[in-house]
């Protein structure tokens, strides 16, 4: 039976600091009533499972993971984590802006260019990395710790992570079809706040509707429509962080009304827009 999110059991606080705009964190101590649909983030995401067990879907990875595991999610990677079993599912997540992490990669001499390159590892059980992530996370969310200490902890952890785990080698060969699918995704992202038609997306990508639907799902793990809703929610998150009224954000993001925004936001973020907006400092 499908789980639903209950407002009364969703404390799941977010952490943000205006002095560190490139990073965000989330603490969940009991996620048994949380249910995530497949979704993406425009950030690099890494999380520690500190209690219970969850299903973890990320690309070709589909398995159960428990306490002591770090999950590693590249930007725009379709994924979903959901509780499994009776125990409290608890986790700590950190979301990092891609440009910040790409600059760190470049500074570490990992690549001659400044593009972000993802990780081939989608999870790890290395105890040293799990322990250092815990120390980094506690520093990050601790009240009274200044921004310099927090950012220093971030640099130290991600430097260690890059040294410990291999990165995925970027594939310089992209088929023409993959390039067209990327154009379709880019078009949806660029026009996500507007009413979009399948014909318009197909025209932008030079693909037939039937091929687009089939190939887009295989490439991105979701339909073009689901991708559109995901992009609208991502835009909404950014606007809520600025403190804008939820009703205004809902309409500006392209939703018919606040109720539609609320439902989509909860399905993707497992929190209400009000809970997310309330974390702003």
Buried (B, 14 or more C-beta within 10 A) or exposed (E): EEEEBEEEEBEBBBBBBEEBEBBBBBBBBBBBBBBBBBBBBBBBBBBBBBBBBBBBBBEEBEEEBBBBBBBBBBBBBBBBBBBBEEBBBBBBBBBBBBEBBBBBBBEEEEBEEEEBBBBEBBBBEBEEBBEBBBEBBEBBBEEEBEEEEBBEBBBBBBBBBBEEBEBEEEEEEEEEEEEBBBBBBEBBBEBBBEEBEEEBBBEBBEBEEEBBBEBBBEBBBBEBBBBBBBBBBBBBBEBBBEEBEBEEBBBBBBBEEBEBBBEBBBBBBBBBBEBBBEBEE
